[in-house]
Amino acid sequence: MAVQATAKNVTISSKKLKWVVSQVRGKPVREAMDILRFSPTPSGQEIAKVVKSAAANAENNLLMDPDGLVIVAIYANEGPTAKRFMPRARGRAGKVNKRSSRITVVVDQEA
């Protein structure tokens, strides 16, 4: 039975997260955590939190073995966008979109 964890309103755009997400898709949780730990981007730390949470959910709620967990599905979708304005030249205003995202991780026992 698959177990999932979701992080909402992560203040990194989904485009930046998708590069790292594609690196850990289909990998065992231990290997994915190693990849994310040494990832040079801040998005690796955010994804690592969600992977760790999904593994903890599987271990505590369904008594699964944490060593045999595999990331079945992982995706970063677009979240709510905060729209702000920044002053520009000659009294104008420029639009600034502060994007956020939702990270979902689904883990299951290795088959």
N, C-alpha and C positions, 0 to 999 in steps of 0.2 A: 504494500500500500504506500503510495507516494505521500510525502509530507512537504509542505511549502512554508516559506517565510517571505514577507514582503516589507520593503522599506518605502515609505511614501515621503514626498516632498524633499527628496535629496537635492541639494542645491548645486548640482552639476548637470549640464545638458545631456540628453540621452545620446547625442552623437558622440560625445567624449566617452561615455560609458560603454558603448557598443564595441569599441576596439578591444577593451579588456574582457568583456563578457564573452566574446567569440573565442578567446584563448582558453577559457576554462570549461566551455560547454562539453559535456560528455566525459569529463575526467573524474576520477575518484576524488573524494573530498580532501583527503590528505595532500594529494598532488596539487589540487587547485589552491589550497591554502599556501603551499610553498610558492606557487607562481604569483599569487596575489601579494604575498609578503615582500617579494623582491621586485614588484612592479614599480617603475619609476614615477607613475602618475598618482595623484591623490584619489582618483577614482578606484584604484585597486584596494585602498583601505576601506572605502564605503562598501564595495562588493564583498570584501572579506567579512565584514560584520554580518551581512545578510546570509552568507554561506555558513558561517559559524552558528547563526541563529537557527537556520534550517536543520543543521546537524543536531543541535541541542533539542529542537522540537522532536525529531525522530527518536532520539535516545530516551528522552524523558516521557513523551506521550505514548509512544508505541513500542518502547523497549527494544529498539533496533540496535544492532551492533555498530558503533561509530566507525570502526575500521572498514566495514564492508559497504559504506554508503557511496553512491555515485550521483553526480549531478545529472539528472534526467533532462531537465529543462531550465534554462536561465534566460531572462530577457529584461531589457531596460526600455520601458515605454515612456512617452512624454507625459509629464505631470502638468500641474497648473503653471501658467506663466504670469509673473508679476510685471505689470507695465508701468514704467517710470518715464519721467521726462528730464532731460538734461539741457541746461541753457546753452544756446549756440549764438553765433554772431548775429548782430543787428536785431536783437530782441526776439529772435525765433526760439523755438523749442525743438529738440531732437528726441525721438522716441527711443527708449532703451528697453529691450525685453530681457528680463531676468528669468531664464528658463530653469525648470526643475524637472525631476523625473521620478519614476517609480521602478524599483528593482524587485523582481520576483525570482526566487530560486526554488526549484522542486527537486528533492532528493528521494532516492529509493534504494533498497537493498540491491547489491550486485547479483545479477542473475546467473 
